[in-house]
Amino acid sequence: MPDTYASITDRISDIVLARRRGGPGGTRGGWRAHWRWRALFLSTFAATLVFCAASAWLFTVGVGLWGVNIPVAWGYALGNFVWWIGIGHAGTFISAVLLLLRQQWRTSINRFAEAMTLFAASIAGLFPILHLGRPWFAYWLVPYPNRMELWPQWRSPLVWDIFAISTYLLVSLMFWYVGLIPDLATLRDRARGRATQIAYGLFALGWRGEARHWARYEHAYLLLAGLATPLVVSVHTVVSLDFAIGNTPGYHSTIFPPYFVAGALYSGFAMVLTLAIPLRHYFRLHDLITVRHLSLAARVLLATGGIVAYGYVSEAFMAFYGGDEFEIAMTVDRWTGAYAPVYWAVIVCNVLIPQAMWLRRVRTCPAWLFILSIVINLGMWMERFLIVVQSTHRDFMPSAWGLFVPTAWDWIFLLGSMGMFAWLFLLFIRFLPMISMSEVREMAYEEQGAKAAGGDGSASPPWGAPPSGAPPAGGPAPRSPASGGPPA
C-alpha cells in the first residue's frame, strides 16, 4: 500500500489523466502513447459494431436467424441473458454487502466491479428484448397509462424481468455514481485542460471535501448499500423463477432460486478475477490490488462453488427421489444424451478443476487464478446453455423431440456481446478511476495510524495534523478540504 495520500492519488489519477510517469509506479508512457490500449479499443469497438449490425438485421428478418425452433424455443439468447446477469452480481455483492460487513479488502476492487455490474446488466437486458420476435413492442411490458388499457400480463416472467433488471440497474448506477463523486472532484482539481476540468466538475456536483459533504456522502452511501443488498438475492431469484414456474422437466424445481444466486456470485467473482489480474499487471498496481485481495476472492469462489456443486447433486437426487418419470428421463438424458458432453464439461469446469484453489500456492498465484477464472466463466456459460436448451429439447411426447443446433448468428451475438462489454470497460478505465481513491486513502490512513499506535503508543496521524473540521478520534479518516489530496 502506498504510504501517503499524494502517492495513492498520483498512481490512480495519472492513469485517467494520461500523464507520463516513469519508474515502477508509472503508467508506461501514458494512455495516448500506448498502442496496446488502442488496438484493444479498436478491436472491441469493431465487435460492438458487429453486434449492433446483427441486432438491426435481427429486427429486419426475425429470430429465425437463430437455431431456435420447436421444441427448443429458447436458445443462446436466454442463456446469454442469465449468464450476463450472473456476472453483474459480484459488483453489488462486493460493494454493498461487504461494505455493510465492514470488509476493507473490498476497497481496491469495488469500483471496477461496480462498473462491471452496470455493463453486464445492461447487456443482459438487451437479450430478452431481442428474443421477443417483435422487439419494437417491448414497451408493452411497461405498465404505462393508456386509453386502450393494454396493461402487461403480470403473470408473465418477462414483466418480472423488466422490474427486476430496471431496479437493479437504477440502484447500482446510483450507488456507483455516489461513490465516484469524491474521485471526480480529485480529477477536476488535477486536470490541466479547461474542458476536462469542466466535464469532471459538472459530475462532481460542487464537491469541496467539507465535513458536511463527507457526512452526507457517507449517509447516502450506506443507505444505497442497504437498498442494494437485497438485490443480490432478489434479482437472480426473479430470473430463476422464469424457469421454475414452468411445468417443464428440468425447470420446475424449488432449488432454482438459491442455486441461481450462488451460481451468479460464482461467475461474478470469476469475472472480477478475470478483470483484476490483467489490470493489476498492466498498470503495475501490485501494492493496491494485492495477492491478499486475489486470495480472498478465490475463497469466495470456493464457497459459492460448493453451493453450486450441492445444487447439481440435489437436482439429480430430487429427480429420482420424486419418482417423476419425466424428471428421471430428463436427468438420464442429461448424463447420456446428445448434450452429455456439455454436462460433463460443466462438472469438470465448475466442480472439479476449481478444487485446486484449496491449495494456498494456487490461491496466491495470479496466473493460476486467471486461468481458473476463465475456466469457471466458460463452465457457467455452458451450465446456462444446458439449463435453457437441454431441458426443452425433449418434450413430453417423442413426436415433439428435436435438437438445437446454433447458427453462426448465435455465435455472433454471443461474441459480439463480449466485445461490447470489453469496449465499455475500456472506456471506463480510460475516463474514470478504476480504484476508489478516497476509500484507499482512508484505509491507508487507518493502517498508518495502527502502525503508529503499535510502535510508540500514540495514534497520531502519520503525516501532519488533520484538517480543520475533521471528526474526532474514532471517526472516519480526515480528508482534505478540497478534493481528497494530502492534508495541509
DRENDO-1510 file (C-alpha; in Angstrom, 1 decimal, always signed):
<recs>
REC; n; res; u; v; w
REC; 1; MET; +0.0; +0.0; +0.0 .
REC; 2; PRO; +1.4; +3.4; -0.9 .
REC; 3; ASP; +2.4; +5.5; +2.2 .
REC; 4; THR; +0.8; +8.9; +1.5 .
REC; 5; TYR; -2.4; +10.4; +0.2 .
REC; 6; ALA; -0.4; +12.0; -2.6 .
REC; 7; SER; +1.2; +8.8; -3.8 .
REC; 8; ILE; -2.2; +7.0; -3.9 .
REC; 9; THR; -3.8; +9.9; -5.8 .
REC; 10; ASP; -1.0; +10.2; -8.2 .
REC; 11; ARG; -1.0; +6.4; -9.0 .
REC; 12; ILE; -4.7; +6.2; -9.9 .
REC; 13; SER; -5.5; +9.7; -11.3 .
REC; 14; ASP; -2.5; +9.7; -13.6 .
REC; 15; ILE; -3.9; +6.6; -15.4 .
REC; 16; VAL; -7.1; +8.6; -16.2 .
REC; 17; LEU; -5.4; +11.9; -16.9 .
REC; 18; ALA; -2.8; +10.3; -19.3 .
REC; 19; ARG; +0.2; +11.7; -17.6 .
REC; 20; ARG; +3.6; +10.3; -18.3 .
REC; 21; ARG; +5.2; +8.8; -15.2 .
REC; 22; GLY; +8.3; +6.6; -15.1 .
REC; 23; GLY; +9.5; +4.1; -12.6 .
REC; 24; PRO; +7.8; +1.0; -11.2 .
REC; 25; GLY; +4.7; +3.0; -10.3 .
REC; 26; GLY; +4.3; +4.7; -13.6 .
REC; 27; THR; +1.7; +4.1; -16.3 .
REC; 28; ARG; +4.2; +3.1; -19.0 .
REC; 29; GLY; +4.2; +6.3; -21.0 .
REC; 30; GLY; +0.6; +7.4; -20.6 .
REC; 31; TRP; -2.5; +6.4; -22.5 .
REC; 32; ARG; -2.1; +8.4; -25.6 .
REC; 33; ALA; +1.2; +6.9; -26.5 .
REC; 34; HIS; +0.3; +3.2; -25.8 .
REC; 35; TRP; -0.7; +1.2; -28.8 .
REC; 36; ARG; -1.9; -1.8; -26.9 .
REC; 37; TRP; -4.9; +0.0; -25.5 .
REC; 38; ARG; -5.7; +1.5; -28.9 .
REC; 39; ALA; -5.5; -2.0; -30.5 .
REC; 40; LEU; -7.9; -3.4; -27.9 .
REC; 41; PHE; -10.2; -0.5; -28.1 .
REC; 42; LEU; -10.5; -0.7; -31.9 .
REC; 43; SER; -11.0; -4.4; -31.9 .
REC; 44; THR; -13.7; -4.4; -29.2 .
REC; 45; PHE; -15.3; -1.4; -30.9 .
REC; 46; ALA; -15.4; -3.4; -34.2 .
REC; 47; ALA; -17.1; -6.3; -32.2 .
REC; 48; THR; -19.6; -3.8; -30.8 .
REC; 49; LEU; -20.5; -2.6; -34.3 .
REC; 50; VAL; -20.9; -6.2; -35.4 .
REC; 51; PHE; -23.3; -6.8; -32.5 .
REC; 52; CYS; -25.3; -3.7; -33.4 .
REC; 53; ALA; -25.5; -4.6; -37.1 .
REC; 54; ALA; -26.6; -8.2; -36.2 .
REC; 55; SER; -29.3; -6.7; -34.0 .
REC; 56; ALA; -30.5; -4.5; -36.8 .
REC; 57; TRP; -30.6; -7.5; -39.1 .
REC; 58; LEU; -32.5; -9.5; -36.5 .
REC; 59; PHE; -35.1; -6.7; -36.3 .
REC; 60; THR; -35.5; -7.0; -40.1 .
REC; 61; VAL; -35.5; -10.8; -40.5 .
REC; 62; GLY; -36.7; -12.1; -37.2 .
REC; 63; VAL; -35.5; -14.7; -34.7 .
REC; 64; GLY; -35.3; -17.3; -37.5 .
REC; 65; LEU; -31.7; -16.2; -37.8 .
REC; 66; TRP; -31.0; -18.3; -34.7 .
REC; 67; GLY; -31.2; -22.0; -34.3 .
REC; 68; VAL; -34.3; -21.8; -32.1 .
REC; 69; ASN; -37.3; -23.9; -33.2 .
REC; 70; ILE; -40.0; -26.2; -31.7 .
REC; 71; PRO; -39.5; -27.7; -29.2 .
REC; 72; VAL; -36.4; -25.6; -28.3 .
REC; 73; ALA; -37.8; -22.1; -28.4 .
REC; 74; TRP; -35.2; -20.7; -26.0 .
REC; 75; GLY; -31.6; -20.8; -27.2 .
REC; 76; TYR; -28.4; -18.8; -26.8 .
REC; 77; ALA; -30.3; -15.5; -26.2 .
REC; 78; LEU; -31.8; -16.6; -22.9 .
REC; 79; GLY; -28.7; -18.4; -21.9 .
REC; 80; ASN; -26.6; -15.3; -22.5 .
REC; 81; PHE; -29.2; -13.3; -20.6 .
REC; 82; VAL; -28.9; -15.4; -17.5 .
REC; 83; TRP; -25.1; -15.5; -17.8 .
REC; 84; TRP; -24.6; -11.8; -18.1 .
REC; 85; ILE; -27.0; -11.1; -15.2 .
REC; 86; GLY; -24.9; -13.5; -13.1 .
REC; 87; ILE; -21.7; -11.8; -13.9 .
REC; 88; GLY; -23.2; -8.5; -12.8 .
REC; 89; HIS; -23.9; -9.9; -9.3 .
REC; 90; ALA; -20.4; -9.7; -7.9 .
REC; 91; GLY; -20.2; -6.0; -8.2 .
REC; 92; THR; -23.2; -5.4; -6.0 .
REC; 93; PHE; -22.1; -8.0; -3.5 .
REC; 94; ILE; -18.6; -6.6; -3.2 .
REC; 95; SER; -19.8; -3.0; -3.0 .
REC; 96; ALA; -22.9; -3.3; -0.9 .
REC; 97; VAL; -22.7; -6.4; +1.2 .
REC; 98; LEU; -19.0; -6.3; +2.0 .
REC; 99; LEU; -19.4; -2.5; +2.8 .
REC; 100; LEU; -22.1; -3.3; +5.4 .
REC; 101; LEU; -20.0; -6.1; +6.8 .
REC; 102; ARG; -17.0; -3.6; +7.1 .
REC; 103; GLN; -14.7; -5.8; +5.0 .
REC; 104; GLN; -11.9; -3.5; +4.0 .
REC; 105; TRP; -10.5; -5.8; +1.3 .
REC; 106; ARG; -13.3; -4.6; -1.0 .
REC; 107; THR; -11.8; -1.1; -1.4 .
REC; 108; SER; -9.3; -1.9; -4.2 .
REC; 109; ILE; -11.7; -3.9; -6.4 .
REC; 110; ASN; -15.2; -2.5; -5.7 .
REC; 111; ARG; -15.0; +0.4; -8.3 .
REC; 112; PHE; -14.4; -1.7; -11.4 .
REC; 113; ALA; -16.6; -4.5; -10.0 .
REC; 114; GLU; -19.5; -1.9; -9.9 .
REC; 115; ALA; -18.7; -0.8; -13.4 .
REC; 116; MET; -18.7; -4.5; -14.5 .
REC; 117; THR; -22.2; -4.8; -12.9 .
REC; 118; LEU; -23.6; -1.9; -14.9 .
REC; 119; PHE; -22.2; -3.1; -18.2 .
REC; 120; ALA; -23.1; -6.8; -17.7 .
REC; 121; ALA; -26.7; -6.0; -16.6 .
REC; 122; SER; -27.2; -3.6; -19.5 .
REC; 123; ILE; -26.1; -6.2; -22.0 .
REC; 124; ALA; -28.2; -8.8; -20.3 .
REC; 125; GLY; -31.3; -6.6; -20.5 .
REC; 126; LEU; -30.9; -6.5; -24.3 .
REC; 127; PHE; -31.3; -10.2; -24.9 .
REC; 128; PRO; -34.9; -10.7; -23.7 .
REC; 129; ILE; -35.9; -7.7; -26.0 .
REC; 130; LEU; -34.0; -9.3; -28.9 .
REC; 131; HIS; -35.8; -12.6; -28.2 .
REC; 132; LEU; -39.3; -11.1; -28.3 .
REC; 133; GLY; -39.5; -11.5; -32.0 .
REC; 134; ARG; -41.2; -8.1; -32.3 .
REC; 135; PRO; -38.8; -6.0; -30.2 .
REC; 136; TRP; -40.3; -2.7; -31.2 .
REC; 137; PHE; -43.2; -3.6; -29.0 .
REC; 138; ALA; -41.0; -4.0; -25.9 .
REC; 139; TYR; -42.7; -1.0; -24.3 .
REC; 140; TRP; -45.8; -3.2; -23.9 .
REC; 141; LEU; -44.0; -4.8; -20.9 .
REC; 142; VAL; -44.0; -1.5; -19.1 .
REC; 143; PRO; -47.2; -0.6; -17.2 .
REC; 144; TYR; -47.7; +2.8; -18.7 .
REC; 145; PRO; -51.2; +4.6; -18.6 .
REC; 146; ASN; -53.0; +4.2; -21.9 .
REC; 147; ARG; -56.6; +4.6; -23.1 .
REC; 148; MET; -56.7; +1.2; -24.7 .
REC; 149; GLU; -55.9; -0.5; -21.3 .
REC; 150; LEU; -53.0; -2.6; -22.8 .
REC; 151; TRP; -51.6; -3.4; -19.4 .
REC; 152; PRO; -49.0; -6.1; -19.3 .
REC; 153; GLN; -49.6; -9.7; -18.2 .
REC; 154; TRP; -48.5; -9.6; -14.6 .
REC; 155; ARG; -48.2; -13.4; -14.5 .
REC; 156; SER; -45.6; -13.2; -17.3 .
REC; 157; PRO; -41.9; -13.6; -16.2 .
REC; 158; LEU; -41.0; -11.0; -18.8 .
REC; 159; VAL; -42.7; -8.4; -16.8 .
REC; 160; TRP; -40.9; -9.6; -13.6 .
REC; 161; ASP; -37.6; -9.3; -15.5 .
REC; 162; ILE; -38.4; -5.8; -16.6 .
REC; 163; PHE; -38.9; -4.7; -13.0 .
REC; 164; ALA; -36.0; -6.7; -11.6 .
REC; 165; ILE; -33.4; -5.6; -14.1 .
REC; 166; SER; -34.5; -1.9; -14.2 .
REC; 167; THR; -34.4; -1.7; -10.4 .
REC; 168; TYR; -31.1; -3.5; -10.3 .
REC; 169; LEU; -29.6; -1.1; -12.9 .
REC; 170; LEU; -31.0; +2.0; -11.3 .
REC; 171; VAL; -29.8; +1.3; -7.7 .
REC; 172; SER; -26.4; +0.0; -9.0 .
REC; 173; LEU; -26.0; +3.2; -11.1 .
REC; 174; MET; -26.8; +5.5; -8.1 .
REC; 175; PHE; -24.5; +3.5; -5.8 .
REC; 176; TRP; -21.7; +3.6; -8.3 .
REC; 177; TYR; -22.1; +7.3; -9.0 .
REC; 178; VAL; -22.3; +8.4; -5.4 .
REC; 179; GLY; -19.0; +6.5; -4.7 .
REC; 180; LEU; -17.4; +8.3; -7.6 .
REC; 181; ILE; -18.1; +11.9; -6.5 .
REC; 182; PRO; -15.0; +12.5; -4.3 .
REC; 183; ASP; -12.8; +11.0; -7.0 .
REC; 184; LEU; -14.4; +13.1; -9.7 .
REC; 185; ALA; -13.5; +16.2; -7.7 .
REC; 186; THR; -9.9; +15.0; -7.4 .
REC; 187; LEU; -9.8; +14.6; -11.2 .
REC; 188; ARG; -11.3; +18.0; -11.6 .
REC; 189; ASP; -8.6; +19.7; -9.5 .
REC; 190; ARG; -5.8; +17.8; -11.2 .
REC; 191; ALA; -6.9; +18.1; -14.8 .
REC; 192; ARG; -4.9; +20.5; -16.9 .
REC; 193; GLY; -7.3; +21.2; -19.8 .
REC; 194; ARG; -10.2; +23.6; -19.2 .
REC; 195; ALA; -12.7; +21.3; -21.0 .
REC; 196; THR; -11.6; +18.3; -18.8 .
REC; 197; GLN; -12.0; +20.4; -15.7 .
REC; 198; ILE; -15.5; +21.5; -16.6 .
REC; 199; ALA; -16.5; +17.9; -17.5 .
REC; 200; TYR; -15.3; +16.4; -14.2 .
REC; 201; GLY; -16.6; +19.5; -12.3 .
REC; 202; LEU; -20.1; +19.1; -13.6 .
REC; 203; PHE; -20.3; +15.5; -12.4 .
REC; 204; ALA; -18.5; +16.3; -9.1 .
REC; 205; LEU; -21.6; +18.3; -8.1 .
REC; 206; GLY; -19.6; +21.1; -6.4 .
REC; 207; TRP; -17.7; +18.7; -4.1 .
REC; 208; ARG; -15.3; +20.6; -1.9 .
REC; 209; GLY; -14.5; +18.0; +0.7 .
REC; 210; GLU; -16.1; +19.8; +3.6 .
REC; 211; ALA; -17.1; +17.9; +6.7 .
REC; 212; ARG; -20.8; +18.3; +5.9 .
REC; 213; HIS; -20.1; +16.9; +2.4 .
REC; 214; TRP; -18.5; +13.9; +3.9 .
REC; 215; ALA; -21.2; +13.3; +6.4 .
REC; 216; ARG; -24.0; +13.4; +3.8 .
REC; 217; TYR; -21.9; +11.3; +1.4 .
REC; 218; GLU; -21.4; +8.6; +4.0 .
REC; 219; HIS; -25.1; +8.6; +5.0 .
REC; 220; ALA; -26.2; +8.3; +1.3 .
REC; 221; TYR; -23.6; +5.6; +0.6 .
REC; 222; LEU; -24.7; +3.4; +3.5 .
REC; 223; LEU; -28.4; +4.0; +2.6 .
REC; 224; LEU; -27.8; +2.9; -1.0 .
REC; 225; ALA; -25.8; -0.1; +0.2 .
REC; 226; GLY; -28.7; -1.1; +2.3 .
REC; 227; LEU; -31.0; -0.8; -0.7 .
REC; 228; ALA; -28.6; -2.7; -3.0 .
REC; 229; THR; -28.0; -5.6; -0.6 .
REC; 230; PRO; -31.5; -7.3; -1.1 .
REC; 231; LEU; -30.9; -7.0; -4.8 .
REC; 232; VAL; -28.1; -9.6; -4.6 .
REC; 233; VAL; -30.8; -12.2; -3.7 .
REC; 234; SER; -33.9; -10.8; -5.4 .
REC; 235; VAL; -32.7; -10.1; -9.0 .
REC; 236; HIS; -31.4; -13.6; -9.8 .
REC; 237; THR; -34.2; -15.2; -7.8 .
REC; 238; VAL; -36.6; -13.5; -10.2 .
REC; 239; VAL; -34.5; -14.7; -13.2 .
REC; 240; SER; -34.7; -18.3; -11.8 .
REC; 241; LEU; -38.5; -18.0; -11.5 .
REC; 242; ASP; -38.6; -17.6; -15.3 .
REC; 243; PHE; -37.8; -21.3; -15.4 .
REC; 244; ALA; -39.1; -22.6; -12.0 .
REC; 245; ILE; -42.8; -21.5; -12.6 .
REC; 246; GLY; -43.0; -23.7; -15.7 .
REC; 247; ASN; -44.0; -27.3; -15.7 .
REC; 248; THR; -41.2; -28.4; -18.0 .
REC; 249; PRO; -39.0; -31.2; -16.5 .
REC; 250; GLY; -35.6; -29.7; -15.6 .
REC; 251; TYR; -37.2; -26.2; -14.9 .
REC; 252; HIS; -39.8; -27.0; -12.3 .
REC; 253; SER; -37.6; -27.0; -9.2 .
REC; 254; THR; -37.7; -25.2; -5.9 .
REC; 255; ILE; -33.9; -25.2; -5.6 .
REC; 256; PHE; -33.5; -22.9; -8.5 .
REC; 257; PRO; -33.6; -19.5; -6.6 .
REC; 258; PRO; -30.7; -20.2; -4.2 .
REC; 259; TYR; -28.9; -22.3; -6.9 .
REC; 260; PHE; -29.1; -19.4; -9.3 .
REC; 261; VAL; -28.0; -16.8; -6.8 .
REC; 262; ALA; -25.0; -18.9; -5.8 .
REC; 263; GLY; -24.2; -19.5; -9.5 .
REC; 264; ALA; -24.4; -15.8; -10.1 .
REC; 265; LEU; -21.9; -15.0; -7.4 .
REC; 266; TYR; -19.7; -17.8; -8.6 .
REC; 267; SER; -19.5; -16.5; -12.2 .
REC; 268; GLY; -19.4; -12.8; -11.0 .
REC; 269; PHE; -16.4; -13.3; -8.8 .
REC; 270; ALA; -14.7; -15.3; -11.5 .
REC; 271; MET; -15.1; -12.3; -13.8 .
REC; 272; VAL; -13.8; -10.0; -11.1 .
REC; 273; LEU; -10.6; -12.0; -11.1 .
REC; 274; THR; -10.5; -12.1; -14.9 .
REC; 275; LEU; -10.5; -8.3; -15.0 .
REC; 276; ALA; -8.5; -7.6; -11.8 .
REC; 277; ILE; -5.4; -9.7; -12.7 .
REC; 278; PRO; -4.7; -8.1; -16.1 .
REC; 279; LEU; -5.4; -4.6; -14.7 .
REC; 280; ARG; -3.0; -5.3; -11.8 .
REC; 281; HIS; -0.3; -6.5; -14.1 .
REC; 282; TYR; -0.7; -3.9; -16.9 .
REC; 283; PHE; -0.9; -0.8; -14.7 .
REC; 284; ARG; +1.6; -2.2; -12.0 .
REC; 285; LEU; -1.0; -2.0; -9.2 .
REC; 286; HIS; +0.5; -4.8; -7.2 .
REC; 287; ASP; +0.5; -2.7; -4.0 .
REC; 288; LEU; -3.1; -1.7; -4.4 .
REC; 289; ILE; -4.6; -5.0; -5.7 .
REC; 290; THR; -2.6; -7.3; -3.6 .
REC; 291; VAL; -2.3; -11.1; -3.5 .
REC; 292; ARG; -4.4; -11.0; -0.4 .
REC; 293; HIS; -7.3; -9.5; -2.4 .
REC; 294; LEU; -7.0; -12.2; -5.0 .
REC; 295; SER; -6.8; -14.9; -2.4 .
REC; 296; LEU; -9.9; -13.7; -0.6 .
REC; 297; ALA; -11.8; -13.6; -3.9 .
REC; 298; ALA; -10.7; -17.2; -4.5 .
REC; 299; ARG; -12.0; -18.2; -1.1 .
REC; 300; VAL; -15.4; -16.7; -2.1 .
REC; 301; LEU; -15.2; -18.8; -5.3 .
REC; 302; LEU; -14.6; -21.9; -3.3 .
REC; 303; ALA; -17.6; -21.2; -1.0 .
REC; 304; THR; -20.1; -20.4; -3.9 .
REC; 305; GLY; -18.7; -23.2; -6.0 .
REC; 306; GLY; -19.5; -25.6; -3.2 .
REC; 307; ILE; -23.1; -24.3; -3.1 .
REC; 308; VAL; -23.3; -24.8; -6.9 .
REC; 309; ALA; -22.0; -28.3; -6.6 .
REC; 310; TYR; -24.6; -29.0; -4.0 .
REC; 311; GLY; -27.2; -27.8; -6.4 .
REC; 312; TYR; -26.1; -30.2; -9.0 .
REC; 313; VAL; -26.3; -33.1; -6.6 .
REC; 314; SER; -29.6; -32.0; -5.1 .
REC; 315; GLU; -31.2; -31.6; -8.6 .
REC; 316; ALA; -30.3; -35.1; -9.6 .
REC; 317; PHE; -31.2; -36.6; -6.3 .
REC; 318; MET; -34.7; -35.0; -6.2 .
REC; 319; ALA; -35.4; -36.2; -9.7 .
REC; 320; PHE; -35.1; -39.8; -8.7 .
REC; 321; TYR; -36.5; -39.3; -5.2 .
REC; 322; GLY; -39.6; -37.6; -6.5 .
REC; 323; GLY; -40.3; -40.6; -8.8 .
REC; 324; ASP; -41.5; -38.4; -11.7 .
REC; 325; GLU; -40.7; -40.4; -14.8 .
REC; 326; PHE; -40.3; -37.3; -17.0 .
REC; 327; GLU; -37.8; -35.7; -14.5 .
REC; 328; ILE; -35.9; -39.0; -14.3 .
REC; 329; ALA; -35.8; -39.3; -18.2 .
REC; 330; MET; -34.5; -35.7; -18.4 .
REC; 331; THR; -31.8; -36.4; -15.8 .
REC; 332; VAL; -30.6; -39.6; -17.6 .
REC; 333; ASP; -30.7; -37.7; -20.9 .
REC; 334; ARG; -28.5; -35.0; -19.4 .
REC; 335; TRP; -26.0; -37.7; -18.4 .
REC; 336; THR; -26.0; -39.9; -21.6 .
REC; 337; GLY; -27.9; -38.0; -24.3 .
REC; 338; ALA; -27.0; -35.6; -27.1 .
REC; 339; TYR; -25.9; -32.9; -24.7 .
REC; 340; ALA; -24.0; -35.2; -22.3 .
REC; 341; PRO; -20.6; -33.8; -23.3 .
REC; 342; VAL; -21.8; -30.3; -22.3 .
REC; 343; TYR; -23.0; -31.6; -18.9 .
REC; 344; TRP; -19.7; -33.4; -18.1 .
REC; 345; ALA; -17.7; -30.4; -19.2 .
REC; 346; VAL; -19.8; -28.3; -16.8 .
REC; 347; ILE; -19.0; -30.7; -13.9 .
REC; 348; VAL; -15.3; -30.6; -14.8 .
REC; 349; CYS; -15.1; -26.8; -15.2 .
REC; 350; ASN; -17.3; -25.8; -12.2 .
REC; 351; VAL; -16.7; -28.5; -9.7 .
REC; 352; LEU; -13.5; -30.5; -10.3 .
REC; 353; ILE; -10.9; -28.0; -11.6 .
REC; 354; PRO; -11.8; -25.2; -9.1 .
REC; 355; GLN; -10.9; -27.6; -6.2 .
REC; 356; ALA; -7.3; -26.6; -7.0 .
REC; 357; MET; -8.0; -23.4; -5.1 .
REC; 358; TRP; -7.8; -25.3; -1.8 .
REC; 359; LEU; -4.0; -25.1; -2.3 .
REC; 360; ARG; -2.5; -21.9; -1.0 .
REC; 361; ARG; +0.0; -21.7; -3.8 .
REC; 362; VAL; -2.8; -21.7; -6.3 .
REC; 363; ARG; -4.8; -19.0; -4.4 .
REC; 364; THR; -1.8; -16.8; -4.3 .
REC; 365; CYS; -0.7; -17.2; -7.9 .
REC; 366; PRO; -2.3; -14.6; -10.2 .
REC; 367; ALA; -1.5; -16.7; -13.3 .
REC; 368; TRP; -3.3; -19.8; -12.0 .
REC; 369; LEU; -6.2; -17.7; -10.7 .
REC; 370; PHE; -6.6; -16.0; -14.1 .
REC; 371; ILE; -6.8; -19.4; -15.8 .
REC; 372; LEU; -9.2; -20.8; -13.3 .
REC; 373; SER; -11.5; -17.7; -13.6 .
REC; 374; ILE; -11.7; -18.2; -17.4 .
REC; 375; VAL; -12.5; -21.9; -16.9 .
REC; 376; ILE; -15.2; -21.1; -14.4 .
REC; 377; ASN; -16.8; -18.5; -16.7 .
REC; 378; LEU; -16.8; -21.0; -19.5 .
REC; 379; GLY; -18.3; -23.6; -17.3 .
REC; 380; MET; -21.0; -21.3; -16.1 .
REC; 381; TRP; -22.0; -20.3; -19.6 .
REC; 382; MET; -22.3; -24.0; -20.6 .
REC; 383; GLU; -24.4; -24.6; -17.5 .
REC; 384; ARG; -26.8; -21.8; -18.6 .
REC; 385; PHE; -26.9; -23.3; -22.1 .
REC; 386; LEU; -27.6; -26.8; -20.5 .
REC; 387; ILE; -30.5; -25.5; -18.4 .
REC; 388; VAL; -32.1; -23.5; -21.2 .
REC; 389; VAL; -31.7; -25.9; -24.1 .
REC; 390; GLN; -31.3; -29.5; -22.8 .
REC; 391; SER; -34.4; -29.3; -20.6 .
REC; 392; THR; -36.6; -28.4; -23.6 .
REC; 393; HIS; -35.2; -30.5; -26.5 .
REC; 394; ARG; -37.3; -33.5; -25.4 .
REC; 395; ASP; -41.0; -32.7; -24.8 .
REC; 396; PHE; -43.5; -35.0; -23.1 .
REC; 397; MET; -44.2; -36.8; -26.4 .
REC; 398; PRO; -41.5; -38.3; -28.6 .
REC; 399; SER; -43.1; -36.7; -31.7 .
REC; 400; ALA; -42.0; -33.3; -30.2 .
REC; 401; TRP; -38.4; -34.2; -29.7 .
REC; 402; GLY; -35.6; -32.3; -31.5 .
REC; 403; LEU; -32.1; -30.9; -31.2 .
REC; 404; PHE; -31.0; -27.3; -31.0 .
REC; 405; VAL; -28.1; -26.5; -33.4 .
REC; 406; PRO; -26.7; -23.0; -33.0 .
REC; 407; THR; -26.2; -21.0; -36.2 .
REC; 408; ALA; -23.4; -18.6; -37.0 .
REC; 409; TRP; -25.7; -15.8; -35.8 .
REC; 410; ASP; -26.0; -17.3; -32.3 .
REC; 411; TRP; -22.2; -17.2; -32.0 .
REC; 412; ILE; -22.1; -13.6; -33.5 .
REC; 413; PHE; -24.4; -12.4; -30.8 .
REC; 414; LEU; -22.5; -14.1; -28.0 .
REC; 415; LEU; -19.1; -13.0; -29.1 .
REC; 416; GLY; -20.4; -9.5; -30.1 .
REC; 417; SER; -21.8; -9.0; -26.6 .
REC; 418; MET; -18.4; -10.0; -25.1 .
REC; 419; GLY; -16.8; -7.4; -27.3 .
REC; 420; MET; -19.3; -4.8; -26.3 .
REC; 421; PHE; -18.7; -5.5; -22.6 .
REC; 422; ALA; -14.9; -5.2; -23.2 .
REC; 423; TRP; -15.3; -1.9; -25.1 .
REC; 424; LEU; -17.4; -0.4; -22.4 .
REC; 425; PHE; -14.9; -1.5; -19.8 .
REC; 426; LEU; -12.0; +0.0; -21.7 .
REC; 427; LEU; -13.9; +3.3; -21.9 .
REC; 428; PHE; -14.5; +3.2; -18.2 .
REC; 429; ILE; -10.8; +2.7; -17.2 .
REC; 430; ARG; -9.8; +5.4; -19.7 .
REC; 431; PHE; -12.1; +8.2; -18.3 .
REC; 432; LEU; -12.8; +7.2; -14.7 .
REC; 433; PRO; -10.6; +5.9; -11.8 .
REC; 434; MET; -10.7; +2.1; -11.7 .
REC; 435; ILE; -9.9; +2.1; -8.0 .
REC; 436; SER; -11.6; +4.3; -5.4 .
REC; 437; MET; -9.0; +6.9; -4.4 .
REC; 438; SER; -11.0; +8.2; -1.4 .
REC; 439; GLU; -11.6; +4.7; +0.1 .
REC; 440; VAL; -8.0; +3.5; -0.4 .
REC; 441; ARG; -6.7; +6.7; +1.1 .
REC; 442; GLU; -8.9; +6.2; +4.2 .
REC; 443; MET; -7.7; +2.6; +4.6 .
REC; 444; ALA; -4.1; +3.7; +4.2 .
REC; 445; TYR; -4.6; +6.3; +6.9 .
REC; 446; GLU; -6.1; +3.7; +9.3 .
REC; 447; GLU; -3.2; +1.3; +8.6 .
REC; 448; GLN; -0.6; +4.0; +9.2 .
REC; 449; GLY; -2.4; +5.0; +12.4 .
REC; 450; ALA; -2.5; +1.4; +13.6 .
REC; 451; LYS; +1.3; +1.1; +12.9 .
REC; 452; ALA; +2.0; +4.3; +14.8 .
REC; 453; ALA; -0.1; +3.2; +17.8 .
REC; 454; GLY; +1.7; -0.1; +17.8 .
REC; 455; GLY; +5.1; +1.5; +17.6 .
REC; 456; ASP; +5.1; +4.2; +20.2 .
REC; 457; GLY; +1.7; +4.0; +21.8 .
REC; 458; SER; +0.3; +7.1; +20.1 .
REC; 459; ALA; -2.3; +7.1; +17.4 .
REC; 460; SER; -1.2; +10.5; +15.8 .
REC; 461; PRO; -1.6; +10.8; +12.1 .
REC; 462; PRO; +1.5; +9.6; +10.2 .
REC; 463; TRP; +1.7; +12.8; +8.2 .
REC; 464; GLY; +0.8; +16.2; +9.6 .
REC; 465; ALA; -2.3; +17.2; +11.6 .
REC; 466; PRO; -5.8; +16.5; +10.3 .
REC; 467; PRO; -7.6; +19.4; +8.6 .
REC; 468; SER; -9.9; +21.7; +10.4 .
REC; 469; GLY; -13.4; +20.3; +10.8 .
REC; 470; ALA; -12.2; +16.7; +10.8 .
REC; 471; PRO; -14.2; +14.3; +13.0 .
REC; 472; PRO; -12.9; +13.3; +16.5 .
REC; 473; ALA; -10.9; +10.2; +17.2 .
REC; 474; GLY; -12.7; +7.1; +16.3 .
REC; 475; GLY; -14.5; +8.7; +13.3 .
REC; 476; PRO; -13.6; +8.3; +9.7 .
REC; 477; ALA; -10.1; +9.3; +8.5 .
REC; 478; PRO; -9.6; +13.0; +7.8 .
REC; 479; ARG; -9.9; +14.2; +4.2 .
REC; 480; SER; -8.5; +17.3; +2.6 .
REC; 481; PRO; -10.6; +20.4; +2.5 .
REC; 482; ALA; -10.8; +20.3; -1.3 .
REC; 483; SER; -10.9; +17.1; -3.2 .
REC; 484; GLY; -9.1; +14.5; -1.1 .
REC; 485; GLY; -5.4; +15.4; -1.6 .
REC; 486; PRO; -2.9; +15.3; +1.2 .
REC; 487; PRO; -3.8; +17.3; +4.3 .
REC; 488; ALA; -2.2; +20.6; +4.8 .
</recs>
